[in-house]
Amino acid sequence: MKYKRVLFIRASLASAWVGAVSPPVGIAYLVEALGKHGCVCRTIDTALGFRPEELYAAIRAFSPDVIGISMLTYKYLDTYRMAGELKKHFPHIPLVVGGAHVSTMRENVLESCAAFDFGFVREAEESFVEFCQGTEPSLIKGVIYRDGVRVAYSGDRDYVNDLDRIDWPRDYGVDLDKYLSREILILSSRGCPHSCIFCPVSLAIGRKLRVRSPQNVVDEIEYWYRKGYRRFAILDDNFTFYKDRTLAICDEILLRKLDGISLRCGNGIRADRVDREMLEKMKSAGFTYVSYGVESGSDKVLQTLKKGETIAQIERAVDLSVELGFDVTLFFVVGAPGETLEDIEKSIEVSLRHPVMDVRFYNLIPYPGTELFQWIRDRNCFVSEPEEYLNDSSGFSECPVFETQELPVAQRIEVMKRLDGVTKTVRKNALRRKLQPFGPAGAIAVSMLGNLYVSNAFQAMIRQNRVVRRIIDNVYSSVRRKEMQ
């Protein structure tokens, strides 16, 4: 191996005081692949609280041959600045970048940030191994490199169609107990064949859907089960795309008697890809939580977004999920081209019609490369420039970044305030239902703590603060046991 010691850094999306939500799965796959070829790897997740001087000290102590940074588009300028500082401190160590931002923006990343020496597009378990073995970068498909003063790209690499040939992570290279909850993340498929105009996922991982076999997926679950883990989250959006595969995964979990596990599909599954048989089998196998990207309560808006689903399909799936005892979250986006106040009222009606655990309304964010982004640019509808809103430290704001003729900025801001109230109503109703089995004590808890629980600040703490999250996880487990009695 040309590069025997590899240091990976995940650029932080969270400040140290709130903690990191989950470990970097993409990096863990690379660590697993390189380890099979004799590389020594270390991972630094800056969300765990590394200050710059601590990061530099860790790099000097490890003495890597190459440094790899994984980044998203959100706050990409912060990552560029971090890369620049790393290059100043360690000018002789090659600096490699990968992740969703690189896969979407390609050569522009190296053109915009002189500190990066190489970029890796999409999945890199095989290309990065070739790179560390010393293969000339221009001969490795999927690599962005510098050819003198010119930035060049070697061309797209063929997808890995047989995902079972890629080893799943057995060691994340970080202390998992430092994250919000003791939950293992499972990536069971790659690619997204759908055409939603606002979603950058297919740009980052491709449209071709590829899946791991049921046995391979459950091998990973069982490995961590034997190590004492009981909570698992499915990361991909297309877990239920193939019904037979989903049923086979559930059957495999039941066959291996992995009792007491809790699985969730938190990123969202498609309503048109579930039915009663599937949801019943998922429930019996230990799935407790599902979310749906509803996006809008209006069929007209869904067609504009190219969602490929109808409200009837979505509500049928939500009804089934609630009936079978799943905790359900619904995701909506606001501000689609042509969306009106009447359409938003339909979204509100859908959100209040079903006894779900949570609903979340998000301002539609146009990501570079998406059809929505081009639509807004062609019509000059931006309120904030992409460089500004993609690097906005406030994260998800109620202020829109573009406007439409139907919903100008001032009206959108008022709409988001109203939708915040809808979200709080849904959460409080859900809390009341959850605590109902506890009788008068539950009612008192709702009365005393309901307003605190539904507040955005407390919900953010549940999602981002490790101590609060662990407490909530324990309370949630107690409630689930009470419900099952």
Secondary structure as GFF3:
##gff-version 3
##sequence-region A 1 485
A	DSSP	beta_strand	5	10	.	.	.	ID=ss1
A	DSSP	alpha_helix	25	35	.	.	.	ID=ss2
A	DSSP	beta_strand	40	45	.	.	.	ID=ss3
A	DSSP	three_ten_helix	46	48	.	.	.	ID=ss4
A	DSSP	alpha_helix	52	62	.	.	.	ID=ss5
A	DSSP	beta_strand	66	70	.	.	.	ID=ss6
A	DSSP	alpha_helix	76	89	.	.	.	ID=ss7
A	DSSP	beta_strand	95	98	.	.	.	ID=ss8
A	DSSP	alpha_helix	100	105	.	.	.	ID=ss9
A	DSSP	alpha_helix	107	112	.	.	.	ID=ss10
A	DSSP	beta_strand	118	120	.	.	.	ID=ss11
A	DSSP	alpha_helix	127	132	.	.	.	ID=ss12
A	DSSP	three_ten_helix	137	139	.	.	.	ID=ss13
A	DSSP	beta_strand	143	147	.	.	.	ID=ss14
A	DSSP	beta_strand	150	153	.	.	.	ID=ss15
A	DSSP	three_ten_helix	163	165	.	.	.	ID=ss16
A	DSSP	three_ten_helix	176	178	.	.	.	ID=ss17
A	DSSP	beta_strand	183	186	.	.	.	ID=ss18
A	DSSP	beta_strand	189	190	.	.	.	ID=ss19
A	DSSP	alpha_helix	201	205	.	.	.	ID=ss20
A	DSSP	beta_strand	210	211	.	.	.	ID=ss21
A	DSSP	alpha_helix	214	226	.	.	.	ID=ss22
A	DSSP	beta_strand	231	234	.	.	.	ID=ss23
A	DSSP	alpha_helix	243	255	.	.	.	ID=ss24
A	DSSP	beta_strand	262	269	.	.	.	ID=ss25
A	DSSP	three_ten_helix	271	273	.	.	.	ID=ss26
A	DSSP	alpha_helix	276	285	.	.	.	ID=ss27
A	DSSP	beta_strand	287	295	.	.	.	ID=ss28
A	DSSP	alpha_helix	299	304	.	.	.	ID=ss29
A	DSSP	alpha_helix	311	323	.	.	.	ID=ss30
A	DSSP	beta_strand	327	334	.	.	.	ID=ss31
A	DSSP	alpha_helix	341	353	.	.	.	ID=ss32
A	DSSP	beta_strand	358	363	.	.	.	ID=ss33
A	DSSP	alpha_helix	371	379	.	.	.	ID=ss34
A	DSSP	alpha_helix	386	389	.	.	.	ID=ss35
A	DSSP	alpha_helix	409	435	.	.	.	ID=ss36
A	DSSP	three_ten_helix	436	438	.	.	.	ID=ss37
A	DSSP	alpha_helix	440	454	.	.	.	ID=ss38
A	DSSP	alpha_helix	456	464	.	.	.	ID=ss39
A	DSSP	alpha_helix	466	484	.	.	.	ID=ss40
###
